[in-house]
């Protein structure tokens, strides 16, 4: 592979969106194509979630690929696979338990990306070293560990500056990435929709721009003068360096992606407005990544949304209709999970997705009860939600905390959470424990129709009868000669639509 070819690949639409998934995605596509149709349990066709899970299971890392630094371009460099990694973190504040939990989460992120974690190191410092993140002495020790374990990648638990990345790589002599790049890689693997891929590609390019670099002379070649231009007298000159050309092309690609996301946002806004202006309540499921939001959505609606014990399994928002005990319908929307120190680029890129939160009638905040520090999860989620609401100037919707995975949690922790989180509902989406209590709480929190109507709707307006059944509470129903006689409780907007069939609604 030549550097020129790789640099040209930086401008292709799929290069950043795939972000290093080129080896495994091809093999998974062939596997899915050769497998032919299949059936799931009991001869029933598999759900979309089951098929997505199979596709992800087909992804694999190619062993034996070296990531020793060489004279390669940035795009080639970023597309090398993560394989055997050593984790390193700097403990600057908080307790030792919090530092250990942060490193455990980093290990889970690395494994989700397909890496094999060999070693984890934490250094106690007042602040990260400005030059190498962990200091020159510790960097030499890290190099020795890399050699001893045979690691080919070092992952740092923080966002490193371009200078820190370069300096640390010079010492350890293997690929170094930070927490932000790791999360972006996971998002690139899991994005499935056109909008999700565009959002991830934009976030990756924003992250890559200040870190664009190369080794040797690969980024110092210039095009200009007699060799590169026939501009004429006064227009011949040194021209752009290779890195300047790549930066310009990436900026052009970013501008194009922003236009595409803006256009897709308009379509999403249209669908959201239709839901918001309807009488059907909207419930947005928010929470920490891998807290069980998709499992809870399936338990409440009976749908087959992808469920996987992995971080960031859900990137694209999924909406499903569900019914309360009294027959009223509401819409549940599963959103992307949050994480501590969520990269700013991702918050910006996924703003259109996170706007589902601002238009919700209720936030169902799902917490992983089996996590070592569930209160830290709640704090991280609320920080992101507050930022999104502040940007949109929208009033915060009411919040219902749902503690999930109580079947796998420590009973002592659950007892402590019951005392700390007053009003929370404790459930297990896997076993179904507490789901009925959750439905009852949703029935209490969602607005009830408060206008009583007594109407006779002509048989030609079956659409209005369906709306009353879906949005209201039927008290009495009968079929008469002139139409369907309904006595029901409905919301004021629907009562106004039905007023012509009764003269005026009765309260």
C-alpha positions as CSV (number, residue, x, y, z in Angstrom):
1,X,0.0,0.0,0.0
2,X,1.4,3.4,-0.9
3,X,1.0,6.6,1.1
4,X,-0.6,8.4,-1.8
5,X,-3.3,5.8,-2.2
6,X,-4.1,5.8,1.5
7,X,-4.3,9.6,1.6
8,X,-6.8,9.6,-1.2
9,X,-8.8,7.2,0.9
10,X,-9.2,9.8,3.6
11,X,-11.6,11.7,1.4
12,X,-13.9,8.8,0.5
13,X,-17.3,8.9,2.3
14,X,-16.9,5.5,3.9
15,X,-13.4,5.9,5.1
16,X,-14.2,7.8,8.3
17,X,-17.5,6.2,8.8
18,X,-16.0,2.7,8.8
19,X,-13.1,3.9,11.0
20,X,-11.1,0.8,11.0
21,X,-13.8,-1.8,10.5
22,X,-12.7,-2.7,6.9
23,X,-11.2,-6.1,7.7
24,X,-14.1,-7.5,9.7
25,X,-17.1,-6.0,7.9
26,X,-16.2,-7.6,4.6
27,X,-16.0,-11.0,6.1
28,X,-19.3,-10.6,8.0
29,X,-21.0,-9.5,4.8
30,X,-19.9,-12.6,3.0
31,X,-20.9,-14.8,6.0
32,X,-24.4,-13.2,6.0
33,X,-24.8,-13.6,2.3
34,X,-23.7,-17.2,2.2
35,X,-25.8,-18.2,5.2
36,X,-29.1,-17.8,3.3
37,X,-32.5,-17.5,5.1
38,X,-32.7,-18.9,8.5
39,X,-35.3,-19.3,11.3
40,X,-35.1,-18.7,14.9
41,X,-36.7,-20.6,17.9
42,X,-39.8,-22.5,17.0
43,X,-39.5,-21.9,13.3
44,X,-40.3,-18.1,13.7
45,X,-38.4,-15.7,11.5
46,X,-35.7,-13.8,13.4
47,X,-36.4,-10.3,14.6
48,X,-34.3,-7.3,13.4
49,X,-32.5,-7.3,16.8
50,X,-31.5,-11.0,16.4
51,X,-30.2,-10.5,12.9
52,X,-28.2,-7.5,14.0
53,X,-26.7,-9.5,16.9
54,X,-25.7,-12.3,14.5
55,X,-24.0,-9.7,12.3
56,X,-22.1,-8.3,15.2
57,X,-21.1,-11.7,16.3
58,X,-19.6,-12.3,12.9
59,X,-17.3,-9.4,13.3
60,X,-13.8,-10.6,14.2
61,X,-10.3,-9.2,14.6
62,X,-7.6,-10.3,12.3
63,X,-4.7,-11.6,14.4
64,X,-1.1,-11.0,13.7
65,X,-1.3,-7.5,12.3
66,X,1.5,-5.3,13.5
67,X,1.0,-1.7,14.6
68,X,4.6,-0.7,15.0
69,X,5.0,2.9,13.8
70,X,6.1,3.2,10.3
71,X,6.1,5.7,7.4
72,X,2.3,5.7,7.0
73,X,-0.3,8.3,6.7
74,X,-2.8,9.2,9.4
75,X,-5.7,7.4,7.7
76,X,-3.6,4.2,7.4
77,X,-2.5,4.6,11.0
78,X,-6.1,5.1,12.4
79,X,-7.4,2.1,10.4
80,X,-4.9,-0.4,11.9
81,X,-6.8,-2.8,14.1
82,X,-6.8,-2.8,17.9
83,X,-5.7,-6.2,19.1
84,X,-3.6,-6.7,22.3
85,X,-3.8,-3.6,24.5
86,X,-2.4,-2.2,27.7
87,X,-4.5,0.3,29.6
88,X,-3.1,3.2,31.5
89,X,-4.8,5.8,33.6
90,X,-4.0,8.8,35.7
91,X,-5.8,9.0,39.1
92,X,-6.1,12.7,39.9
93,X,-9.1,12.9,42.2
94,X,-11.8,10.8,43.8
95,X,-11.4,7.5,45.7
96,X,-9.4,4.4,44.8
97,X,-12.7,2.6,44.1
98,X,-13.7,5.3,41.6
99,X,-10.3,5.0,39.9
100,X,-10.7,1.3,39.7
101,X,-14.2,1.6,38.3
102,X,-13.0,4.0,35.6
103,X,-10.3,1.5,34.5
104,X,-12.8,-1.4,34.5
105,X,-15.1,0.7,32.3
106,X,-12.1,1.4,30.0
107,X,-11.4,-2.3,29.8
108,X,-15.1,-3.0,28.9
109,X,-14.8,-0.3,26.2
110,X,-11.7,-1.9,24.8
111,X,-13.3,-5.4,24.8
112,X,-16.4,-4.0,23.0
113,X,-14.1,-2.6,20.4
114,X,-12.6,-6.1,19.9
115,X,-9.4,-5.8,21.8
116,X,-7.7,-8.2,24.2
117,X,-6.7,-6.4,27.4
118,X,-3.4,-7.6,28.7
119,X,-2.6,-5.2,31.5
120,X,-4.0,-2.2,33.3
121,X,-1.9,0.5,35.1
122,X,-3.0,3.5,37.2
123,X,-0.7,6.3,38.2
124,X,-1.4,8.7,41.1
125,X,-0.7,12.3,40.1
126,X,-2.0,15.7,40.9
127,X,-2.6,16.3,37.1
128,X,-1.6,14.5,33.9
129,X,1.8,15.2,32.6
130,X,1.7,17.9,30.0
131,X,4.3,16.2,27.8
132,X,3.5,12.4,27.9
133,X,0.4,12.2,30.1
134,X,2.1,9.9,32.6
135,X,5.6,11.4,32.8
136,X,8.8,10.4,31.1
137,X,9.9,7.8,33.7
138,X,6.5,6.1,33.8
139,X,6.5,6.1,30.0
140,X,9.7,4.1,30.0
141,X,8.2,1.7,32.4
142,X,5.2,1.4,30.1
143,X,7.5,0.6,27.2
144,X,9.0,-2.2,29.2
145,X,5.5,-3.6,29.9
146,X,4.6,-3.3,26.2
147,X,7.6,-5.4,25.3
148,X,7.0,-7.9,28.0
149,X,3.4,-8.5,27.2
150,X,3.7,-8.2,23.4
151,X,1.0,-5.5,23.3
152,X,0.6,-3.5,20.1
153,X,-1.6,-0.7,21.4
154,X,-1.7,1.5,24.5
155,X,-5.1,3.0,25.5
156,X,-5.1,6.0,27.8
157,X,-8.1,6.7,30.1
158,X,-8.5,10.3,29.2
159,X,-8.4,12.7,26.2
160,X,-4.8,13.3,25.2
161,X,-3.6,16.4,23.3
162,X,-2.0,15.8,19.9
163,X,1.4,16.6,21.5
164,X,0.9,14.1,24.2
165,X,-0.1,11.4,21.7
166,X,3.0,12.0,19.6
167,X,5.4,12.2,22.6
168,X,4.1,9.0,24.2
169,X,4.2,7.1,21.0
170,X,7.8,8.1,20.5
171,X,8.6,6.5,23.8
172,X,6.5,3.3,23.8
173,X,6.9,2.8,20.0
174,X,3.5,1.3,19.5
175,X,0.1,2.8,18.7
176,X,-1.4,5.1,21.4
177,X,-5.0,6.1,21.4
178,X,-7.1,7.8,24.1
179,X,-10.6,7.2,25.5
180,X,-12.3,9.5,23.0
181,X,-10.8,7.6,20.0
182,X,-11.8,4.3,21.5
183,X,-15.4,5.4,21.9
184,X,-15.5,6.8,18.4
185,X,-14.2,3.4,17.1
186,X,-17.0,1.6,18.9
187,X,-19.6,4.0,17.5
188,X,-18.2,3.5,14.0
189,X,-18.6,-0.3,14.4
190,X,-22.2,-0.1,15.7
191,X,-23.7,2.6,13.6
192,X,-26.3,1.1,11.2
193,X,-28.5,3.8,9.9
194,X,-27.4,6.4,7.3
195,X,-27.8,9.2,9.8
196,X,-25.9,7.3,12.5
197,X,-23.0,6.7,10.2
198,X,-22.9,10.3,9.1
199,X,-22.9,11.5,12.7
200,X,-20.0,9.2,13.6
201,X,-18.0,10.1,10.6
202,X,-18.4,13.8,11.4
203,X,-17.4,13.2,15.0
204,X,-14.3,11.2,13.9
205,X,-13.2,14.0,11.5
206,X,-13.6,16.7,14.1
207,X,-11.4,14.6,16.4
208,X,-8.9,13.8,13.7
209,X,-8.3,17.3,12.4
210,X,-6.0,18.6,15.1
211,X,-4.3,15.2,15.3
212,X,-3.6,14.8,11.6
213,X,0.1,13.9,11.1
214,X,2.5,11.4,9.5
215,X,5.9,10.0,9.8
216,X,9.1,10.4,7.7
217,X,8.5,12.6,4.7
218,X,5.0,11.4,4.0
219,X,3.3,14.6,5.0
220,X,6.0,17.1,3.7
221,X,5.6,16.5,0.0
222,X,4.4,19.6,-1.9
223,X,2.7,20.1,-5.2
224,X,3.4,23.3,-7.0
225,X,5.8,25.1,-9.3
226,X,6.4,23.5,-12.7
227,X,5.6,20.0,-11.4
228,X,2.3,20.7,-9.8
229,X,0.7,23.6,-11.7
230,X,0.6,25.4,-15.0
231,X,-0.7,28.6,-13.4
232,X,1.6,30.9,-15.2
233,X,3.8,33.8,-14.2
234,X,3.3,34.7,-10.5
235,X,1.3,31.7,-9.7
236,X,4.0,29.1,-9.3
237,X,5.0,28.4,-5.8
238,X,5.5,25.7,-3.2
239,X,1.8,24.7,-3.2
240,X,0.2,22.7,-0.5
241,X,2.0,20.1,1.6
242,X,0.5,16.7,1.8
243,X,-1.0,17.3,5.3
244,X,-2.5,20.6,4.1
245,X,-4.2,18.8,1.2
246,X,-5.6,16.2,3.6
247,X,-6.9,18.9,6.0
248,X,-8.6,20.7,3.2
249,X,-10.3,17.6,1.9
250,X,-11.4,16.6,5.4
251,X,-12.9,20.1,5.9
252,X,-14.8,19.8,2.6
253,X,-16.1,16.4,3.7
254,X,-17.1,17.7,7.1
255,X,-19.1,20.5,5.5
256,X,-20.9,18.0,3.2
257,X,-21.7,15.7,6.2
258,X,-23.1,18.7,8.2
259,X,-25.4,19.5,5.2
260,X,-26.5,15.8,5.0
261,X,-27.2,15.6,8.8
262,X,-29.1,18.9,8.7
263,X,-31.3,17.5,5.9
264,X,-31.9,14.2,7.8
265,X,-32.7,16.3,10.9
266,X,-35.5,17.9,9.1
267,X,-37.1,14.6,8.3
268,X,-36.6,13.5,12.0
269,X,-38.2,16.7,13.2
270,X,-41.2,16.1,11.0
271,X,-41.8,12.7,12.6
272,X,-41.2,14.1,16.0
273,X,-43.6,16.9,15.5
274,X,-46.3,14.4,14.5
275,X,-45.8,12.6,17.7
276,X,-45.6,15.7,19.9
277,X,-48.7,17.3,18.5
278,X,-50.7,14.1,18.8
279,X,-52.3,13.2,22.0
280,X,-50.1,10.1,22.5
281,X,-47.7,10.6,25.4
282,X,-43.9,10.3,24.6
283,X,-41.6,8.5,27.0
284,X,-37.8,8.8,26.3
285,X,-35.6,6.1,27.8
286,X,-32.3,7.5,28.9
287,X,-29.5,6.1,30.9
288,X,-25.9,4.9,31.1
289,X,-24.6,2.6,28.4
290,X,-25.4,-1.1,28.9
291,X,-27.9,-0.2,31.7
292,X,-30.5,-2.4,30.0
293,X,-32.6,0.3,28.2
294,X,-33.3,-1.8,25.1
295,X,-34.1,-4.8,27.3
296,X,-36.6,-2.7,29.2
297,X,-38.1,-1.4,25.9
298,X,-38.6,-5.0,24.8
299,X,-40.1,-6.0,28.2
300,X,-42.7,-3.2,28.0
301,X,-43.6,-3.4,24.3
302,X,-42.8,-7.0,23.4
303,X,-40.7,-5.9,20.4
304,X,-37.4,-7.4,19.2
305,X,-35.0,-4.5,19.5
306,X,-31.3,-5.5,19.5
307,X,-30.2,-6.4,23.0
308,X,-26.5,-7.1,23.7
309,X,-24.3,-7.2,26.8
310,X,-22.0,-4.6,25.3
311,X,-21.4,-0.9,25.6
312,X,-23.1,1.4,23.0
313,X,-25.1,-1.5,21.5
314,X,-27.8,1.1,20.6
315,X,-26.9,4.2,18.6
316,X,-30.0,4.9,16.5
317,X,-33.2,5.9,18.4
318,X,-35.9,3.3,18.3
319,X,-39.6,4.2,18.9
320,X,-42.3,1.6,19.8
321,X,-45.9,1.9,20.8
322,X,-47.1,0.4,24.1
323,X,-50.3,0.3,26.0
324,X,-51.1,1.1,29.6
325,X,-53.4,-1.0,31.8
326,X,-56.4,1.1,30.9
327,X,-55.8,0.7,27.1
328,X,-54.2,4.1,26.5
329,X,-51.3,4.1,24.1
330,X,-47.9,5.8,24.6
331,X,-44.7,5.9,22.7
332,X,-41.4,4.6,24.1
333,X,-38.2,5.9,22.5
334,X,-34.8,4.1,23.2
335,X,-31.9,6.6,22.9
336,X,-28.1,6.3,22.8
337,X,-26.5,5.5,26.1
338,X,-24.3,7.9,28.0
339,X,-20.9,7.4,29.6
340,X,-18.6,9.3,31.8
341,X,-16.5,11.8,29.9
342,X,-18.6,11.4,26.8
343,X,-16.6,13.0,24.0
344,X,-17.8,16.5,23.1
345,X,-17.7,15.6,19.4
346,X,-20.2,12.9,20.0
347,X,-22.6,15.1,21.9
348,X,-22.5,17.6,19.1
349,X,-22.8,15.0,16.3
350,X,-25.7,13.2,18.0
351,X,-27.6,16.3,19.0
352,X,-30.4,15.5,16.6
353,X,-30.8,12.1,18.2
354,X,-30.6,13.5,21.8
355,X,-33.3,16.0,20.9
356,X,-35.7,13.1,21.6
357,X,-35.1,14.0,25.2
358,X,-36.3,17.6,24.9
359,X,-39.7,16.7,23.4
360,X,-40.5,13.9,25.8
361,X,-43.4,14.0,28.3
362,X,-41.5,11.8,30.7
363,X,-37.8,10.7,31.0
364,X,-37.4,7.1,32.1
365,X,-33.9,7.1,33.6
366,X,-32.6,3.6,33.6
367,X,-29.8,2.8,36.1
368,X,-27.7,-0.4,36.3
369,X,-28.3,-1.7,39.8
370,X,-25.5,-4.2,39.4
371,X,-22.9,-1.5,38.7
372,X,-20.3,-0.8,41.4
373,X,-21.1,2.9,41.4
374,X,-24.7,3.4,40.3
375,X,-24.9,6.9,41.7
376,X,-21.9,8.0,39.5
377,X,-23.9,6.7,36.5
378,X,-26.9,8.8,37.5
379,X,-24.6,11.9,37.8
380,X,-23.0,11.4,34.4
381,X,-26.4,10.9,32.7
382,X,-27.9,14.0,34.3
383,X,-24.9,16.1,33.2
384,X,-25.5,15.2,29.5
385,X,-29.3,15.7,29.8
386,X,-28.8,19.0,31.4
387,X,-26.5,20.1,28.7
388,X,-28.9,19.1,25.9
389,X,-31.8,20.8,27.6
390,X,-29.8,24.0,28.2
391,X,-28.8,24.1,24.5
392,X,-32.5,23.8,23.4
393,X,-34.0,26.1,26.1
394,X,-36.6,23.4,26.7
395,X,-38.0,22.9,30.2
396,X,-36.9,19.6,31.8
397,X,-39.5,16.9,31.6
398,X,-40.3,14.9,34.7
399,X,-38.0,12.0,35.5
400,X,-38.7,8.5,36.6
401,X,-35.7,6.6,37.8
402,X,-35.9,2.8,37.1
403,X,-33.2,0.7,38.7
404,X,-32.7,-2.3,36.4
405,X,-30.8,-5.7,36.8
406,X,-31.9,-6.2,40.4
407,X,-31.6,-9.9,39.8
408,X,-27.9,-9.5,39.4
409,X,-27.3,-6.8,41.9
410,X,-26.0,-7.0,45.5
411,X,-29.0,-7.0,47.9
412,X,-27.1,-4.5,50.1
413,X,-26.7,-2.1,47.2
414,X,-30.4,-2.4,46.3
415,X,-31.3,-1.6,49.9
416,X,-29.1,1.4,49.9
417,X,-30.5,2.6,46.6
418,X,-34.1,2.2,47.9
419,X,-33.3,4.6,50.7
420,X,-31.4,7.0,48.5
421,X,-33.7,7.1,45.4
422,X,-37.1,7.8,46.8
423,X,-39.8,7.2,44.2
424,X,-37.6,4.9,42.0
425,X,-39.0,1.7,40.6
426,X,-36.8,-1.5,40.9
427,X,-37.1,-4.0,38.1
428,X,-35.4,-6.8,36.2
429,X,-36.0,-6.6,32.5
430,X,-34.6,-10.1,32.1
431,X,-36.9,-11.9,34.7
432,X,-39.8,-9.5,34.5
433,X,-39.7,-8.7,38.2
434,X,-41.2,-5.2,38.9
435,X,-42.5,-4.6,35.3
436,X,-46.1,-4.5,36.5
437,X,-45.2,-2.0,39.1
438,X,-43.4,0.1,36.4
439,X,-46.5,0.0,34.2
440,X,-48.6,1.2,37.1
441,X,-46.3,4.1,37.8
442,X,-46.4,5.1,34.1
443,X,-50.1,5.0,34.3
444,X,-50.0,7.5,37.2
445,X,-47.4,9.8,35.7
446,X,-48.7,10.1,32.1
447,X,-51.4,12.6,31.6
448,X,-54.9,11.1,31.8
449,X,-57.6,12.3,29.4
450,X,-59.9,14.6,31.4
451,X,-62.7,15.6,29.1
452,X,-65.8,13.4,29.0
453,X,-67.5,13.1,25.6
454,X,-70.8,11.6,24.5
455,X,-70.9,11.4,20.7
456,X,-72.3,9.5,17.8
457,X,-69.6,9.2,15.2
458,X,-70.7,8.3,11.6
459,X,-69.6,5.0,10.3
460,X,-67.7,6.9,7.6
461,X,-65.4,8.3,10.2
462,X,-63.8,5.1,11.5
463,X,-60.5,7.0,11.9
464,X,-62.0,9.1,14.7
465,X,-63.3,6.0,16.5
466,X,-59.8,4.5,16.3
467,X,-58.3,7.7,17.7
468,X,-60.7,7.6,20.7
469,X,-59.8,4.0,21.4
470,X,-56.0,4.7,21.1
471,X,-55.9,8.0,22.9
472,X,-58.8,8.0,25.3
473,X,-60.5,5.8,27.8
474,X,-63.7,4.2,26.7
475,X,-66.6,4.3,29.2
476,X,-69.4,3.0,27.0
477,X,-69.6,1.9,23.4
478,X,-72.5,0.9,21.2
479,X,-73.4,0.6,17.5
480,X,-76.5,2.5,16.5
481,X,-78.2,3.3,13.3
482,X,-76.5,6.6,12.7
483,X,-73.0,5.5,13.8
484,X,-70.9,4.4,16.7
485,X,-72.1,5.8,20.1
486,X,-69.2,6.5,22.4
487,X,-68.9,7.8,25.9
488,X,-65.3,8.2,26.8
489,X,-62.6,10.4,28.4
490,X,-60.3,12.1,26.0
491,X,-57.7,14.8,25.9
492,X,-58.9,18.4,25.2
493,X,-57.6,18.5,21.6
494,X,-59.4,15.4,20.6
495,X,-62.5,16.6,22.4
496,X,-62.5,19.7,20.2
497,X,-62.3,17.6,17.0
498,X,-65.3,15.5,18.2
499,X,-67.4,18.5,19.3
500,X,-69.2,18.6,15.9
501,X,-70.7,15.2,16.6
502,X,-72.2,16.2,19.9
503,X,-72.7,19.9,19.9
504,X,-70.3,20.4,22.8
505,X,-68.4,18.0,25.0
506,X,-69.6,17.3,28.5
507,X,-67.2,17.4,31.4
